[in-house]
Amino acid sequence: MTNRWILGLCQIFVLFYCLSSADAQAARVDAYLVIKWEGRALEDPNLETLDALRKKFPDLAAIHLINPSYFQPDNPSAANNLEAIKKRIVDNDEVGLYFAPNTSLIKAADVIPIRKPTFWSYGEEVCTNDCGQQVPVTVYSRSDVTKLFYTAHIALKAAGFTKPVTYAVHGWIAPAGLSEVAQGLGYSNDLTSIDFKLVKDQLKEYPISEWLRGAPVPMSTPGVSAWTQVGGSIEFNNDEDILKRFDQFFAQDHERQSLFALSISEESLFMSRLRLERSIEGMTKKAEAGSDELVFKTLNDGKTSRPIAGTVVKSRKL
């Protein structure tokens, strides 16, 4: 009788151990979706694609990095742009700053524009239009970078995005000393850097490739974490490559300052929708195959996501 009782306890213990082991082996797989609102133009096909993406993946959280050029006072579409952006931000999202030296920002900061070198051309070729997407902010002096970043930050807050903690610099290279400026304004995450292997083949003919290859490794400070995005840039990487990197990233130990992030420009969503959807679906299936849960997170856990009402300065051109 005693032996049966002991045997029964052993069986219960073994069953409990197996269940506990299964729970321990299951894990949450954290990924990030970074949507870059780069500041050129908001077009209905891209906005509608973002709406459709939300319907298809209702639990998808995103980090929106926004260039304030969309709603600068000299933009005739400022009010409409701001309304369109705010409509696409949901409760679990995060809003941060996308930093690029666009013409409207340069004017507001009272900085002299620099028109060369550009990301895409060698020699003496200069940018002739709005150079924010063509000339790296790293060519500006530290004092001008400080003015530009502060002006962009104030514009983002004035639009109702009052507590941004994450920023990224256009072109994947941050100017020296920017993290100290950002920290002073309340930022704690720098999402500028990208794994060079993600873009080296597509950019190898342009100056930006050499700049990225020679860029210093981003270093975190006590106040600002410098993260490197290693998931994929949807405009440059197909879903097969992204899923291979997904397997590699979560199959081994990786740098603590690396994030498996998928980044995409809002202004190319329509053209890149299928690639993004296949990447998300493929990542989800791979996680489920390992009895894991794929969760798209934000760096602030959605605590400062939705914008509050802000003052929009109407364009003088209206």
VENVEN-V189786 format. One record per backbone hydrogen bond with DSSP energy under -0.5 kcal/mol. CO is the residue of the C=O (numbers start at 1). NH is the residue of the N-H. If there is no record, write none. Layout:
# VENVEN-V189786
CO_NH + CO_NH
This chain:
# VENVEN-V189786
1_5 + 2_6 + 3_7 + 4_8 + 5_9 + 6_10 + 7_11 + 8_12 + 9_13 + 10_14 + 11_15 + 12_16 + 13_17 + 14_18 + 15_19 + 16_20 + 17_21 + 18_22 + 19_23 + 20_24 + 21_25 + 22_26 + 27_29 + 27_293 + 28_30 + 29_295 + 31_297 + 32_34 + 32_262 + 33_35 + 33_63 + 34_36 + 34_264 + 35_37 + 35_65 + 36_38 + 36_266 + 36_267 + 37_67 + 41_43 + 43_46 + 43_47 + 44_48 + 45_49 + 46_50 + 47_51 + 48_52 + 49_53 + 50_54 + 51_55 + 52_56 + 53_57 + 57_60 + 62_64 + 62_94 + 63_35 + 63_65 + 64_66 + 64_96 + 65_37 + 66_68 + 66_98 + 67_70 + 68_71 + 69_72 + 72_75 + 74_76 + 75_78 + 77_81 + 78_82 + 79_83 + 80_84 + 81_85 + 82_86 + 83_87 + 84_88 + 85_88 + 86_89 + 88_90 + 90_93 + 94_64 + 96_66 + 97_99 + 97_168 + 98_100 + 99_170 + 100_102 + 102_106 + 103_107 + 104_108 + 105_109 + 106_110 + 106_111 + 107_110 + 115_127 + 119_208 + 121_118 + 122_125 + 129_131 + 130_133 + 131_134 + 131_135 + 134_119 + 136_139 + 137_140 + 141_145 + 142_146 + 143_147 + 144_148 + 145_149 + 146_150 + 147_151 + 148_152 + 149_153 + 150_154 + 151_155 + 152_156 + 153_157 + 154_158 + 155_159 + 156_161 + 157_160 + 158_311 + 160_162 + 160_308 + 161_164 + 165_188 + 165_189 + 166_97 + 167_191 + 168_99 + 169_172 + 175_178 + 177_181 + 178_182 + 179_183 + 180_184 + 181_185 + 182_185 + 182_187 + 183_186 + 188_225 + 189_167 + 189_191 + 190_227 + 193_229 + 195_198 + 196_199 + 196_200 + 199_203 + 200_204 + 203_206 + 203_209 + 206_209 + 206_210 + 207_210 + 207_211 + 208_212 + 209_213 + 210_214 + 211_215 + 212_215 + 224_221 + 224_226 + 225_190 + 225_227 + 227_193 + 227_229 + 228_230 + 228_259 + 229_195 + 232_234 + 232_263 + 233_236 + 233_237 + 238_242 + 239_243 + 240_244 + 241_245 + 242_246 + 243_247 + 244_248 + 245_249 + 246_250 + 247_251 + 249_252 + 255_258 + 257_228 + 259_230 + 259_231 + 259_261 + 260_32 + 261_231 + 261_232 + 261_263 + 262_34 + 263_234 + 264_36 + 265_268 + 266_269 + 268_272 + 269_273 + 270_273 + 272_276 + 273_277 + 274_278 + 275_279 + 276_280 + 277_281 + 278_282 + 279_283 + 280_284 + 281_285 + 282_286 + 283_287 + 284_288 + 285_289 + 286_290 + 287_290 + 287_292 + 288_291 + 292_294 + 293_29 + 293_295 + 295_31 + 295_297 + 297_33 + 298_301 + 300_303 + 302_305 + 304_95 + 310_312 + 311_313 + 312_314 + 315_318
